[in-house]
């Protein structure tokens, strides 16, 4: 009898435990264990994402997907925090592995799970906009950016503004400008400029105000609203007390004056006052660059070079400005008819500033110079030297945007020499180097140009059609579609 009672007690205890195991609370506890196990792996990945083994990524994603799928079977009134956190982590892991399409999928699942107005919605939509831009799905990007414009200013730090946040209103305007629906570009401009005007109103002496002025200027200049921009800049100058911002405002005024076609002497005076009154400002090198360009346009070659040389020697650390100044030095000698000196300057440019755009294009400029003068022997030698230069860049910076651009320059070297088969082979390597949407478009675009130049119109049409088919939201997709149709007729 005692043995039977003991057996019955054990059976009842087991039954209670078995029933408890199936309760939602117990299942949630089990899923929390799975989630935290995944987080341990994720933390390990974050130490060095590039060196983390693929197996860690796969194990973490498998566990997180288990959490997401298991929660679907629980009570609909459940707290879905673990699901949302899992989806965010999955999106981040896909980003680390450069899988934008998958990251977009998980972010959208998160929004479906979280609903509108929930925590992280703003940052998720911002990330979606950036990712849609990355895969050239511009209409989708604009929709996401439009949803965050009203709440954007609340997450901007006026003293440490994050560049990607500050750029969103401008990016929204830039994308929507390509929309041909009547009146839409003006609406986008108004919404974007309101954000920047509010930043200027709230924090007139902040770093955010400076960035806002820059983007506001770009929007207004894009629409050639020069007088309106000058009025805004003058108003901002009157309310700004921070001397660090003042020279930037004055420089924006000078640049706008140039675009307005104002008297050259007044522009020169404006730029010189910036250099003299704010010698330590970061705006001094670009001000000197503009002065040099003005004198170069007046064919005052030696005087223009004094400004360009000063930038190269005194502001060498300002890499891109210094590279552009060095390019202007070479150009000034070329325009003056002193090619031997220009040649030395172009070569020095490619050596000292190889990762800049001026440095990258310098070897091809040398070759094209000889080709344009029908000096075929020196042209061939220069093209060969240029190709060697670009191949060395690809070896030094593999799988980078710079390497892809260098490969593009190689194709242009062959195209200029009408070596069409070699040009095609060179272009097809771009996608292997730059494995994203921009690399794909660049490949098809260059292929189309080469096939057109070699009178292979069917192949050219096929290349252009691929752009329109693979990237239907690209602003130029209709243009390439029409171009392909015309080539086949």
Buried (B, 14 or more C-beta within 10 A) or exposed (E): EEEEEEEEEEEEEEEEEEEEEEEEEEBBEEBEEBBEBBBEBBEBBEEEBEEBEEEBBEBBBEBBBBBBEBBEEBEEEBEBEBBBBBBBBBBBBBBBBEBBEBBBBBBBBBBEBBEEEEEBBBBBBBBBBBBBBBBBBBBBBBBBBBBBBEEBBEEBEBEEBEEEBBBBBBBBBBBBBBBEEEEBBEBBBEBBBBBBEBBBEBBBBBBBBBBBBBBBBEBBBBBEBBEEBBEBBEEBBEEBEEEBBBBBBBBBBBBBBBEEEBEBEEBBEBBBBBBEEBEEBBBBBBBBBBBBBBBBEEEBBEBBBEBBBBBBEEBBEBBBBBBBBBBBBBBBBBBBEBBEBBBEBBBBBBEBBBBBBBBBBBBBBBBBBBBEEEEEEBBBBBBEBBBEBBBEBBEEBEEBEBBBBBBBBBBBBBBBBEBBEBBBEBBBBBBEBBEBBBBBBBBBBBBBBBBBBBEBBEBBBBBBBBBBEBBEBBBBBEEBBEBBEEBEE
